Amino acid sequence: MIDRQRLEAIIREAGRIAHAAWPGNPDRAGPALEVWEKEPGSPVCAADVAVDDFLKRELGALLPAAGWLSEETADAPHRLGGGLIWLVDPIDGTRDFIRGRSGWAVSVALVSAGRPLLGALCAPARPFGGAPGEYWHAEAGHGAWRNGERLRASTRPLLPGARVPADALHPVDADLALVDKPNSIALRIAMVAANEADLVATLRWGWEWDIGAAALIAREAGAAVTDAFGQPLNYNKRDPRAFGVLVTAPAIHAAAVERLADRAQKLAAQR
């Protein structure tokens, strides 16, 4: 059995470490945030590395039997040999983090046999319900919560008018409704879990660590969660990628898959 209280304390401390370095924190002290690019268009900062180091140490001590897969750690193939793995994005939404915007979160999931067992997001820059930040968590088969409140996903019955957190819409999607978009894909997925959005879709190759925790939160809140083609998501694969993620109110999922099918097939072929 894993100590849930200790796990929450570790993830909240990771959020505190990130928040202390966040340029939008009015109490931040010290030198300017160090930022560089892992590759063109993929920023990373010193806080990503500090949070990753902290989580790897503390989660490893909490559950030594679990492997490790993180955005900021070199992949080690021996993770494939175990049944348990920590799936971590130390700061999901690094662009918002660097710019001093609040749309970022620490994302942690515990995966067993290719499926998330536990998932949590810590978003300390996003006050909610009188608390100084958001803490989202879910356990397979036991529901999803934000700051102690049970989450119930969107139940929208029709695709037209669906709320989508995005910067802009494709012309064929003009019947959908834009809502505010955090840079973090995990937080956008969580918006469906919290009935603050009805549909989140990506049509690109993405990484397991971006979506593992949030996908469990959305599913446990009652949302439909698949890849862009409507197929189940699997984790701890040799190639830890999937083409897209589609999270929706259950009643509109089939219509969303149908609408995106041609675009998804063309873009996936560009791998």
Backbone torsions as a table, in degrees:
resi	resn	phi	psi	omega
1	MET	NA	135.2	177.5
2	ILE	-90.7	143.5	179.5
3	ASP	-78.8	101.6	-176.2
4	ARG	-63.5	-38.2	-179.7
5	GLN	-65.6	-40.4	177.9
6	ARG	-66.8	-40.1	177.4
7	LEU	-59.7	-46.4	178.7
8	GLU	-61.8	-41.6	179.7
9	ALA	-61.6	-39.6	179.4
10	ILE	-65.1	-46.0	-177.3
11	ILE	-68.3	-38.3	176.9
12	ARG	-65.9	-36.8	177.3
13	GLU	-67.0	-37.4	174.8
14	ALA	-60.6	-41.2	175.9
15	GLY	-62.6	-38.8	179.3
16	ARG	-65.0	-41.5	178.7
17	ILE	-60.7	-45.1	179.3
18	ALA	-64.7	-44.9	-176.8
19	HIS	-63.1	-34.5	179.6
20	ALA	-64.2	-27.5	-179.5
21	ALA	-97.2	-8.0	-174.8
22	TRP	-66.9	126.1	-179.2
23	PRO	-59.6	-20.9	178.6
24	GLY	-83.9	-2.3	-179.5
25	ASN	-79.4	116.2	-177.5
26	PRO	-65.1	-18.3	179.9
27	ASP	-96.9	5.6	-177.8
28	ARG	-63.8	137.0	177.1
29	ALA	-127.2	161.7	176.7
30	GLY	106.1	-175.4	-176.3
31	PRO	-71.3	169.9	177.7
32	ALA	-60.3	148.7	-179.5
33	LEU	-63.1	130.7	177.9
34	GLU	-81.0	124.8	-176.6
35	VAL	-130.8	139.7	174.1
36	TRP	-148.2	179.1	179.4
37	GLU	-113.7	127.0	173.7
38	LYS	-67.0	-37.8	174.8
39	GLU	-155.3	164.0	-176.6
40	PRO	-54.0	126.9	178.5
41	GLY	83.0	5.9	-179.3
42	SER	-124.3	85.7	-176.0
43	PRO	-75.5	152.7	173.5
44	VAL	-144.5	154.6	-179.1
45	CYS	-135.0	170.4	-177.5
46	ALA	-60.4	-31.6	179.8
47	ALA	-66.7	-36.2	175.4
48	ASP	-54.6	-47.5	-175.9
49	VAL	-69.2	-41.3	-179.6
50	ALA	-63.7	-43.3	179.4
51	VAL	-67.2	-41.0	178.6
52	ASP	-60.5	-46.1	179.2
53	ASP	-60.3	-43.5	-179.8
54	PHE	-62.5	-48.2	-177.0
55	LEU	-66.2	-39.8	179.9
56	LYS	-61.9	-41.5	179.3
57	ARG	-67.3	-49.8	-172.8
58	GLU	-75.4	-41.3	178.6
59	LEU	-70.2	-33.1	175.3
60	GLY	-63.8	-37.5	177.4
61	ALA	-72.4	-34.0	-179.9
62	LEU	-67.6	-40.2	-177.4
63	LEU	-141.7	82.0	-174.1
64	PRO	-60.9	-23.6	-176.9
65	ALA	-75.2	-15.3	-174.8
66	ALA	-83.5	142.1	172.6
67	GLY	-77.9	-170.3	-171.1
68	TRP	-145.5	129.4	173.0
69	LEU	-141.4	116.5	-174.7
70	SER	-140.5	151.9	178.6
71	GLU	-60.3	-32.9	-172.0
72	GLU	-105.3	15.5	177.1
73	THR	-124.6	136.7	176.5
74	ALA	-57.2	133.2	-177.9
75	ASP	-67.0	138.1	178.5
76	ALA	-118.3	120.0	-173.5
77	PRO	-63.3	-18.2	-179.4
78	HIS	-66.2	-13.1	176.0
79	ARG	-60.0	-24.7	-176.2
80	LEU	-72.9	-15.6	-175.1
81	GLY	-86.3	-9.1	-177.3
82	GLY	-109.2	165.0	179.7
83	GLY	-86.2	-20.6	-177.3
84	LEU	-117.5	145.9	177.0
85	ILE	-152.8	139.9	169.3
86	TRP	-84.4	130.6	-180.0
87	LEU	-116.5	114.6	-165.0
88	VAL	-133.5	133.4	163.3
89	ASP	-119.2	106.7	-172.4
90	PRO	-61.6	-37.1	170.8
91	ILE	-140.3	100.9	174.7
92	ASP	-85.5	123.3	-173.4
93	GLY	98.6	40.0	-175.8
94	THR	-58.3	-34.3	179.9
95	ARG	-60.7	-46.2	176.9
96	ASP	-63.7	-39.7	179.2
97	PHE	-58.0	-51.1	-177.1
98	ILE	-61.5	-35.9	-177.1
99	ARG	-83.7	1.0	-179.4
100	GLY	78.5	17.9	177.7
101	ARG	-94.7	161.7	-170.2
102	SER	-90.9	-1.8	-172.2
103	GLY	-83.4	53.9	179.0
104	TRP	-136.6	160.3	-178.7
105	ALA	-156.5	153.1	167.7
106	VAL	-84.1	129.8	-175.3
107	SER	-122.3	125.4	-178.7
108	VAL	-137.3	129.7	173.7
109	ALA	-132.2	147.2	170.5
110	LEU	-107.6	120.2	-174.6
111	VAL	-109.4	137.1	175.9
112	SER	-129.4	127.0	178.0
113	ALA	50.1	41.4	174.9
114	GLY	83.3	4.6	-178.8
115	ARG	-129.8	139.2	177.9
116	PRO	-67.9	131.2	173.6
117	LEU	-94.7	-42.4	-178.5
118	LEU	-133.2	145.7	176.1
119	GLY	-147.8	142.8	179.0
120	ALA	-147.8	145.6	172.1
121	LEU	-125.7	132.8	175.1
122	CYS	-117.5	118.1	-177.7
123	ALA	-123.5	78.0	-171.7
124	PRO	-70.9	-11.7	179.7
125	ALA	-91.0	4.7	-175.1
126	ARG	-120.7	90.1	179.2
127	PRO	-59.7	144.2	179.7
128	PHE	-152.9	130.6	173.7
129	GLY	57.7	33.5	179.9
130	GLY	87.8	-9.8	177.5
131	ALA	-88.2	154.3	-177.6
132	PRO	-72.8	-11.6	179.4
133	GLY	-160.9	178.6	179.5
134	GLU	-104.8	137.5	170.6
135	TYR	-129.7	112.6	-179.6
136	TRP	-104.1	140.8	174.2
137	HIS	-154.5	156.9	178.7
138	ALA	-150.4	153.6	173.1
139	GLU	-131.3	133.5	-176.9
140	ALA	-53.3	124.3	178.8
141	GLY	82.5	0.8	-174.9
142	HIS	-128.4	10.4	174.4
143	GLY	93.2	177.6	-177.4
144	ALA	-133.1	150.6	-171.4
145	TRP	-144.0	149.3	168.2
146	ARG	-128.6	120.2	-179.7
147	ASN	48.0	41.9	175.6
148	GLY	84.7	-2.9	179.6
149	GLU	-101.0	130.0	180.0
150	ARG	-64.3	136.1	-178.7
151	LEU	-94.9	138.8	175.1
152	ARG	-128.1	117.5	-174.0
153	ALA	-69.8	164.7	175.5
154	SER	-52.6	141.4	176.0
155	THR	-119.2	26.6	-178.0
156	ARG	-55.9	132.5	-175.3
157	PRO	-87.5	-20.9	-173.6
158	LEU	-129.0	144.3	179.8
159	LEU	-67.3	-46.8	178.6
160	PRO	-56.6	133.4	-178.3
161	GLY	89.0	-3.7	-178.5
162	ALA	-60.6	139.6	179.5
163	ARG	-81.3	128.0	-176.2
164	VAL	-129.0	121.2	175.0
165	PRO	-78.5	101.3	-175.8
166	ALA	-153.7	162.6	176.4
167	ASP	-78.8	-34.6	-178.2
168	ALA	-158.1	164.9	-179.3
169	LEU	-116.3	145.2	171.3
170	HIS	-61.3	145.5	-178.9
171	PRO	-52.2	-35.0	-179.3
172	VAL	-73.7	-8.5	179.7
173	ASP	-105.8	22.5	-176.2
174	ALA	-65.6	-13.3	178.3
175	ASP	-84.3	0.0	176.7
176	LEU	-93.7	169.1	-174.6
177	ALA	-119.4	124.9	177.9
178	LEU	-75.1	138.8	170.1
179	VAL	-129.9	170.4	-175.6
180	ASP	-56.2	139.2	-175.4
181	LYS	-118.6	110.8	167.4
182	PRO	-71.7	151.9	178.6
183	ASN	-64.8	-31.6	-178.8
184	SER	-68.6	120.6	175.0
185	ILE	-64.9	-32.6	178.4
186	ALA	-61.2	-43.5	178.7
187	LEU	-68.6	-33.5	177.2
188	ARG	-65.8	-41.8	176.0
189	ILE	-61.9	-42.6	179.9
190	ALA	-62.6	-27.9	177.3
191	MET	-60.8	-35.5	176.6
192	VAL	-67.9	-39.7	177.2
193	ALA	-59.6	-34.1	-176.1
194	ALA	-94.2	8.2	-177.9
195	ASN	59.1	36.5	173.3
196	GLU	-105.8	-6.3	173.9
197	ALA	-151.6	161.1	-179.4
198	ASP	-111.5	-18.4	-174.0
199	LEU	-154.7	131.5	170.4
200	VAL	-130.7	128.0	179.8
201	ALA	-139.7	137.7	169.1
202	THR	-122.2	142.2	179.6
203	LEU	-121.9	67.3	179.5
204	ARG	-160.6	164.0	173.8
205	TRP	-73.8	127.5	-178.6
206	GLY	-133.4	174.3	-172.0
207	TRP	-105.0	149.4	-179.3
208	GLU	-57.6	-38.4	-175.1
209	TRP	-67.1	-20.8	178.5
210	ASP	-69.1	-30.0	-166.3
211	ILE	-123.4	-12.3	-171.2
212	GLY	-55.3	-52.8	-177.2
213	ALA	-68.5	-47.1	-176.0
214	ALA	-66.5	-36.3	179.1
215	ALA	-61.9	-39.6	176.5
216	LEU	-66.3	-42.6	178.5
217	ILE	-58.4	-45.6	-179.6
218	ALA	-65.8	-44.4	-179.3
219	ARG	-62.8	-42.8	-179.6
220	GLU	-69.6	-20.1	175.1
221	ALA	-85.0	-7.8	176.6
222	GLY	109.2	5.0	179.4
223	ALA	-79.5	159.7	170.8
224	ALA	-88.5	131.7	-174.3
225	VAL	-134.4	119.3	179.9
226	THR	-147.6	-177.6	167.2
227	ASP	-80.5	-175.8	-174.5
228	ALA	-66.4	-17.7	-179.8
229	PHE	-97.3	4.0	-179.4
230	GLY	85.5	13.0	-179.3
231	GLN	-96.3	154.4	-179.5
232	PRO	-60.8	148.9	175.4
233	LEU	-88.3	137.5	176.3
234	ASN	-123.1	152.6	-174.1
235	TYR	-128.9	162.8	-176.0
236	ASN	59.9	42.8	174.6
237	LYS	-83.7	160.9	177.3
238	ARG	-58.3	-45.1	171.1
239	ASP	-100.5	104.3	-170.8
240	PRO	-81.2	52.1	178.9
241	ARG	-128.8	161.7	171.2
242	ALA	-144.6	155.2	176.4
243	PHE	-88.0	102.0	173.5
244	GLY	74.3	167.1	172.7
245	VAL	-139.3	142.3	179.9
246	LEU	-132.5	115.2	-178.4
247	VAL	-125.8	122.7	-173.1
248	THR	-146.0	166.9	162.1
249	ALA	-58.3	137.4	-173.4
250	PRO	-54.4	-39.0	-173.8
251	ALA	-69.6	-19.4	-177.8
252	ILE	-105.5	2.3	-174.1
253	HIS	-64.1	-47.6	-178.5
254	ALA	-61.4	-40.9	178.8
255	ALA	-65.7	-36.3	178.4
256	ALA	-67.6	-43.1	177.2
257	VAL	-58.5	-45.8	-179.2
258	GLU	-62.2	-44.0	-178.1
259	ARG	-65.2	-35.8	-174.8
260	LEU	-88.9	-8.6	-168.2
261	ALA	-55.8	-50.5	-176.9
262	ASP	-63.6	-44.4	179.5
263	ARG	-64.0	-41.9	-178.8
264	ALA	-63.1	-43.5	-179.0
265	GLN	-63.2	-42.1	-178.7
266	LYS	-67.2	-44.4	-177.2
267	LEU	-72.2	-36.8	179.3
268	ALA	-64.5	-30.3	-179.6
269	ALA	-70.1	-13.2	-179.1
270	GLN	-87.9	7.0	-178.1
271	ARG	-48.6	NA	NA
